[in-house]
Amino acid sequence: MMPFAFCTREKRWCEFAEPVNGESTQFLHEFALKYNMVIISSILERDINHGETLWNIVVIIGNHGNIIGKHRKNHIPRVGDFNESMY
C-alpha cells in the first residue's frame, strides 16, 4: 500500500500497483470481516481494463468484506518542484 509512490520519481515502485481487488484489498478483507469494521485504505491501482493505467486511489471495504467503492484522486498536487502529473 503506497499512497504517494510517485513522489519518489523512481519508476520501480510501479511494480507494486495492483487491481482494486488485488492482494492488498484481499488482505484487508479478512480484517474487515474479523473485526466487523469498514476499512478505507490507499493503494496504487493498476487499471487492467484501461491500458494498465496507474491510479493513486483509496478502496473502501465494507464490514462484510465487500468492496463498497473506490475513489481515484482527481486533483494533482504540485509541491515545491514535485509535480505528480509528470508521473
VMD Tcl script that builds the backbone (N, CA, C; Angstrom):
set m [mol new atoms 261]
animate dup $m
set s [atomselect $m all]
$s set {name element resname resid chain x y z} {
  {N N MET 1 A 0.850 -1.171 0.000}
  {CA C MET 1 A 0.000 0.000 0.000}
  {C C MET 1 A 0.890 1.227 0.000}
  {N N MET 2 A 0.711 2.052 -0.980}
  {CA C MET 2 A 1.628 3.167 -1.162}
  {C C MET 2 A 0.890 4.368 -1.731}
  {N N PRO 3 A 0.342 5.193 -0.897}
  {CA C PRO 3 A -0.500 6.275 -1.390}
  {C C PRO 3 A 0.221 7.351 -2.182}
  {N N PHE 4 A 1.522 7.500 -2.012}
  {CA C PHE 4 A 2.204 8.599 -2.678}
  {C C PHE 4 A 3.489 8.098 -3.335}
  {N N ALA 5 A 3.380 6.970 -4.013}
  {CA C ALA 5 A 4.556 6.324 -4.595}
  {C C ALA 5 A 5.238 7.177 -5.646}
  {N N PHE 6 A 4.482 7.975 -6.364}
  {CA C PHE 6 A 5.065 8.727 -7.464}
  {C C PHE 6 A 6.018 9.824 -7.010}
  {N N CYS 7 A 5.922 10.258 -5.775}
  {CA C CYS 7 A 6.742 11.387 -5.331}
  {C C CYS 7 A 8.224 11.048 -5.278}
  {N N THR 8 A 8.578 9.768 -5.270}
  {CA C THR 8 A 9.993 9.398 -5.225}
  {C C THR 8 A 10.660 9.509 -6.582}
  {N N ARG 9 A 9.837 9.583 -7.636}
  {CA C ARG 9 A 10.329 9.673 -9.010}
  {C C ARG 9 A 11.063 8.413 -9.450}
  {N N GLU 10 A 10.917 7.338 -8.710}
  {CA C GLU 10 A 11.540 6.071 -9.068}
  {C C GLU 10 A 10.475 5.170 -9.676}
  {N N LYS 11 A 10.595 4.863 -10.946}
  {CA C LYS 11 A 9.581 4.102 -11.662}
  {C C LYS 11 A 9.435 2.674 -11.122}
  {N N ARG 12 A 10.424 2.152 -10.406}
  {CA C ARG 12 A 10.338 0.768 -9.919}
  {C C ARG 12 A 9.168 0.564 -8.962}
  {N N TRP 13 A 8.686 1.609 -8.335}
  {CA C TRP 13 A 7.556 1.471 -7.426}
  {C C TRP 13 A 6.284 1.079 -8.166}
  {N N CYS 14 A 6.235 1.337 -9.457}
  {CA C CYS 14 A 5.058 0.985 -10.258}
  {C C CYS 14 A 4.822 -0.524 -10.268}
  {N N GLU 15 A 5.858 -1.310 -9.983}
  {CA C GLU 15 A 5.717 -2.765 -9.919}
  {C C GLU 15 A 4.732 -3.187 -8.827}
  {N N PHE 16 A 4.509 -2.339 -7.837}
  {CA C PHE 16 A 3.631 -2.670 -6.721}
  {C C PHE 16 A 2.165 -2.360 -7.000}
  {N N ALA 17 A 1.885 -1.746 -8.134}
  {CA C ALA 17 A 0.495 -1.443 -8.487}
  {C C ALA 17 A -0.269 -2.746 -8.688}
  {N N GLU 18 A -1.540 -2.737 -8.297}
  {CA C GLU 18 A -2.355 -3.946 -8.386}
  {C C GLU 18 A -3.805 -3.567 -8.679}
  {N N PRO 19 A -4.589 -4.520 -9.178}
  {CA C PRO 19 A -6.010 -4.245 -9.389}
  {C C PRO 19 A -6.691 -3.904 -8.064}
  {N N VAL 20 A -7.810 -3.215 -8.137}
  {CA C VAL 20 A -8.516 -2.781 -6.926}
  {C C VAL 20 A -8.891 -3.975 -6.043}
  {N N ASN 21 A -9.108 -5.132 -6.617}
  {CA C ASN 21 A -9.437 -6.324 -5.817}
  {C C ASN 21 A -8.222 -7.233 -5.660}
  {N N GLY 22 A -7.039 -6.652 -5.673}
  {CA C GLY 22 A -5.788 -7.407 -5.578}
  {C C GLY 22 A -5.432 -7.852 -4.173}
  {N N GLU 23 A -4.172 -8.215 -4.000}
  {CA C GLU 23 A -3.689 -8.794 -2.745}
  {C C GLU 23 A -3.912 -7.908 -1.522}
  {N N SER 24 A -3.653 -6.627 -1.651}
  {CA C SER 24 A -3.810 -5.725 -0.504}
  {C C SER 24 A -5.254 -5.675 -0.038}
  {N N THR 25 A -6.167 -5.562 -1.002}
  {CA C THR 25 A -7.582 -5.499 -0.657}
  {C C THR 25 A -8.052 -6.820 -0.064}
  {N N GLN 26 A -7.579 -7.929 -0.621}
  {CA C GLN 26 A -7.956 -9.241 -0.083}
  {C C GLN 26 A -7.431 -9.420 1.344}
  {N N PHE 27 A -6.230 -8.925 1.604}
  {CA C PHE 27 A -5.642 -8.994 2.946}
  {C C PHE 27 A -6.516 -8.232 3.939}
  {N N LEU 28 A -6.949 -7.024 3.547}
  {CA C LEU 28 A -7.767 -6.203 4.441}
  {C C LEU 28 A -9.187 -6.728 4.570}
  {N N HIS 29 A -9.647 -7.447 3.567}
  {CA C HIS 29 A -10.965 -8.087 3.586}
  {C C HIS 29 A -11.123 -8.946 4.853}
  {N N GLU 30 A -10.093 -9.700 5.180}
  {CA C GLU 30 A -10.127 -10.578 6.360}
  {C C GLU 30 A -10.293 -9.780 7.659}
  {N N PHE 31 A -9.610 -8.647 7.757}
  {CA C PHE 31 A -9.717 -7.820 8.955}
  {C C PHE 31 A -11.092 -7.164 9.068}
  {N N ALA 32 A -11.636 -6.752 7.928}
  {CA C ALA 32 A -12.972 -6.149 7.934}
  {C C ALA 32 A -13.997 -7.150 8.461}
  {N N LEU 33 A -13.878 -8.398 8.019}
  {CA C LEU 33 A -14.787 -9.444 8.492}
  {C C LEU 33 A -14.559 -9.761 9.972}
  {N N LYS 34 A -13.308 -9.968 10.322}
  {CA C LYS 34 A -12.962 -10.372 11.686}
  {C C LYS 34 A -13.398 -9.348 12.728}
  {N N TYR 35 A -13.190 -8.055 12.415}
  {CA C TYR 35 A -13.468 -7.011 13.393}
  {C C TYR 35 A -14.748 -6.234 13.104}
  {N N ASN 36 A -15.531 -6.685 12.099}
  {CA C ASN 36 A -16.800 -6.061 11.754}
  {C C ASN 36 A -16.641 -4.544 11.584}
  {N N MET 37 A -15.691 -4.167 10.715}
  {CA C MET 37 A -15.427 -2.746 10.533}
  {C C MET 37 A -15.273 -2.406 9.055}
  {N N VAL 38 A -15.466 -1.143 8.736}
  {CA C VAL 38 A -15.224 -0.622 7.400}
  {C C VAL 38 A -13.776 -0.132 7.368}
  {N N ILE 39 A -13.074 -0.475 6.309}
  {CA C ILE 39 A -11.672 -0.077 6.166}
  {C C ILE 39 A -11.529 0.779 4.911}
  {N N ILE 40 A -10.865 1.899 5.056}
  {CA C ILE 40 A -10.538 2.760 3.925}
  {C C ILE 40 A -9.023 2.741 3.808}
  {N N SER 41 A -8.535 2.267 2.660}
  {CA C SER 41 A -7.098 2.084 2.504}
  {C C SER 41 A -6.622 2.636 1.169}
  {N N SER 42 A -5.488 3.282 1.189}
  {CA C SER 42 A -4.914 3.776 -0.058}
  {C C SER 42 A -4.099 2.665 -0.715}
  {N N ILE 43 A -4.198 2.607 -2.035}
  {CA C ILE 43 A -3.384 1.664 -2.808}
  {C C ILE 43 A -2.986 2.327 -4.120}
  {N N LEU 44 A -2.008 1.762 -4.755}
  {CA C LEU 44 A -1.626 2.163 -6.097}
  {C C LEU 44 A -2.315 1.173 -7.027}
  {N N GLU 45 A -3.353 1.642 -7.722}
  {CA C GLU 45 A -4.171 0.755 -8.559}
  {C C GLU 45 A -3.623 0.656 -9.975}
  {N N ARG 46 A -3.621 -0.569 -10.493}
  {CA C ARG 46 A -3.325 -0.815 -11.900}
  {C C ARG 46 A -4.649 -1.151 -12.566}
  {N N ASP 47 A -5.142 -0.253 -13.402}
  {CA C ASP 47 A -6.429 -0.429 -14.066}
  {C C ASP 47 A -6.227 -1.281 -15.315}
  {N N ILE 48 A -6.414 -2.589 -15.175}
  {CA C ILE 48 A -6.144 -3.510 -16.281}
  {C C ILE 48 A -7.152 -3.370 -17.422}
  {N N ASN 49 A -8.293 -2.747 -17.151}
  {CA C ASN 49 A -9.298 -2.563 -18.197}
  {C C ASN 49 A -9.047 -1.344 -19.077}
  {N N HIS 50 A -8.106 -0.509 -18.677}
  {CA C HIS 50 A -7.829 0.718 -19.432}
  {C C HIS 50 A -6.323 0.895 -19.641}
  {N N GLY 51 A -5.723 -0.063 -20.299}
  {CA C GLY 51 A -4.313 0.057 -20.660}
  {C C GLY 51 A -3.351 0.033 -19.503}
  {N N GLU 52 A -3.747 -0.591 -18.407}
  {CA C GLU 52 A -2.912 -0.674 -17.198}
  {C C GLU 52 A -2.510 0.699 -16.667}
  {N N THR 53 A -3.428 1.647 -16.762}
  {CA C THR 53 A -3.220 2.975 -16.202}
  {C C THR 53 A -3.044 2.857 -14.693}
  {N N LEU 54 A -2.144 3.636 -14.127}
  {CA C LEU 54 A -1.922 3.639 -12.678}
  {C C LEU 54 A -2.693 4.788 -12.050}
  {N N TRP 55 A -3.302 4.499 -10.915}
  {CA C TRP 55 A -4.081 5.497 -10.181}
  {C C TRP 55 A -3.686 5.469 -8.710}
  {N N ASN 56 A -3.652 6.623 -8.100}
  {CA C ASN 56 A -3.487 6.761 -6.655}
  {C C ASN 56 A -4.914 6.793 -6.097}
  {N N ILE 57 A -5.345 5.708 -5.429}
  {CA C ILE 57 A -6.745 5.595 -5.011}
  {C C ILE 57 A -6.875 5.207 -3.544}
  {N N VAL 58 A -8.103 5.320 -3.054}
  {CA C VAL 58 A -8.483 4.656 -1.806}
  {C C VAL 58 A -9.583 3.667 -2.156}
  {N N VAL 59 A -9.523 2.510 -1.531}
  {CA C VAL 59 A -10.561 1.496 -1.694}
  {C C VAL 59 A -11.311 1.415 -0.371}
  {N N ILE 60 A -12.637 1.295 -0.456}
  {CA C ILE 60 A -13.475 1.207 0.743}
  {C C ILE 60 A -13.996 -0.217 0.847}
  {N N ILE 61 A -13.629 -0.885 1.944}
  {CA C ILE 61 A -14.012 -2.274 2.175}
  {C C ILE 61 A -15.046 -2.290 3.294}
  {N N GLY 62 A -16.205 -2.868 3.007}
  {CA C GLY 62 A -17.285 -2.904 3.980}
  {C C GLY 62 A -17.052 -3.911 5.090}
  {N N ASN 63 A -17.860 -3.821 6.145}
  {CA C ASN 63 A -17.694 -4.715 7.298}
  {C C ASN 63 A -18.040 -6.165 6.969}
  {N N HIS 64 A -18.595 -6.425 5.792}
  {CA C HIS 64 A -18.839 -7.797 5.348}
  {C C HIS 64 A -17.743 -8.269 4.403}
  {N N GLY 65 A -16.682 -7.481 4.259}
  {CA C GLY 65 A -15.553 -7.843 3.415}
  {C C GLY 65 A -15.727 -7.466 1.957}
  {N N ASN 66 A -16.845 -6.871 1.616}
  {CA C ASN 66 A -17.102 -6.485 0.233}
  {C C ASN 66 A -16.476 -5.136 -0.094}
  {N N ILE 67 A -16.159 -4.931 -1.365}
  {CA C ILE 67 A -15.655 -3.637 -1.809}
  {C C ILE 67 A -16.854 -2.728 -2.030}
  {N N ILE 68 A -16.969 -1.706 -1.197}
  {CA C ILE 68 A -18.073 -0.757 -1.300}
  {C C ILE 68 A -17.815 0.211 -2.450}
  {N N GLY 69 A -16.574 0.603 -2.618}
  {CA C GLY 69 A -16.244 1.543 -3.671}
  {C C GLY 69 A -14.783 1.909 -3.643}
  {N N LYS 70 A -14.442 2.852 -4.499}
  {CA C LYS 70 A -13.077 3.368 -4.549}
  {C C LYS 70 A -13.154 4.827 -4.970}
  {N N HIS 71 A -12.111 5.552 -4.648}
  {CA C HIS 71 A -12.032 6.957 -5.055}
  {C C HIS 71 A -10.675 7.167 -5.699}
  {N N ARG 72 A -10.701 7.553 -6.949}
  {CA C ARG 72 A -9.468 7.900 -7.639}
  {C C ARG 72 A -9.202 9.376 -7.420}
  {N N LYS 73 A -7.958 9.664 -7.077}
  {CA C LYS 73 A -7.577 11.045 -6.832}
  {C C LYS 73 A -7.913 11.873 -8.064}
  {N N ASN 74 A -8.605 12.962 -7.877}
  {CA C ASN 74 A -8.995 13.772 -9.021}
  {C C ASN 74 A -8.335 15.146 -9.036}
  {N N HIS 75 A -7.363 15.348 -8.198}
  {CA C HIS 75 A -6.550 16.552 -8.302}
  {C C HIS 75 A -5.093 16.118 -8.247}
  {N N ILE 76 A -4.265 16.850 -8.888}
  {CA C ILE 76 A -2.848 16.516 -8.973}
  {C C ILE 76 A -2.060 17.569 -8.202}
  {N N PRO 77 A -1.451 17.177 -7.076}
  {CA C PRO 77 A -0.738 18.177 -6.272}
  {C C PRO 77 A 0.576 18.620 -6.912}
  {N N ARG 78 A 0.914 19.825 -6.638}
  {CA C ARG 78 A 2.212 20.369 -7.011}
  {C C ARG 78 A 2.834 20.903 -5.725}
  {N N VAL 79 A 3.883 20.235 -5.277}
  {CA C VAL 79 A 4.522 20.603 -4.024}
  {C C VAL 79 A 5.992 20.906 -4.337}
  {N N GLY 80 A 6.366 22.150 -4.161}
  {CA C GLY 80 A 7.743 22.528 -4.468}
  {C C GLY 80 A 8.049 22.233 -5.922}
  {N N ASP 81 A 9.142 21.506 -6.154}
  {CA C ASP 81 A 9.497 21.160 -7.526}
  {C C ASP 81 A 8.883 19.831 -7.959}
  {N N PHE 82 A 8.049 19.226 -7.099}
  {CA C PHE 82 A 7.399 17.954 -7.432}
  {C C PHE 82 A 6.034 18.205 -8.047}
  {N N ASN 83 A 5.789 17.628 -9.211}
  {CA C ASN 83 A 4.527 17.766 -9.907}
  {C C ASN 83 A 4.053 16.352 -10.248}
  {N N GLU 84 A 3.069 15.837 -9.513}
  {CA C GLU 84 A 2.634 14.448 -9.689}
  {C C GLU 84 A 2.117 14.178 -11.089}
  {N N SER 85 A 1.596 15.187 -11.781}
  {CA C SER 85 A 1.069 14.964 -13.120}
  {C C SER 85 A 2.163 14.519 -14.108}
  {N N MET 86 A 3.420 14.712 -13.753}
  {CA C MET 86 A 4.516 14.262 -14.610}
  {C C MET 86 A 4.648 12.751 -14.598}
  {N N TYR 87 A 4.006 12.088 -13.646}
  {CA C TYR 87 A 4.164 10.652 -13.466}
  {C C TYR 87 A 2.902 9.921 -13.805}
}
mol reanalyze $m
mol bondsrecalc $m
mol representation Tube
mol addrep $m
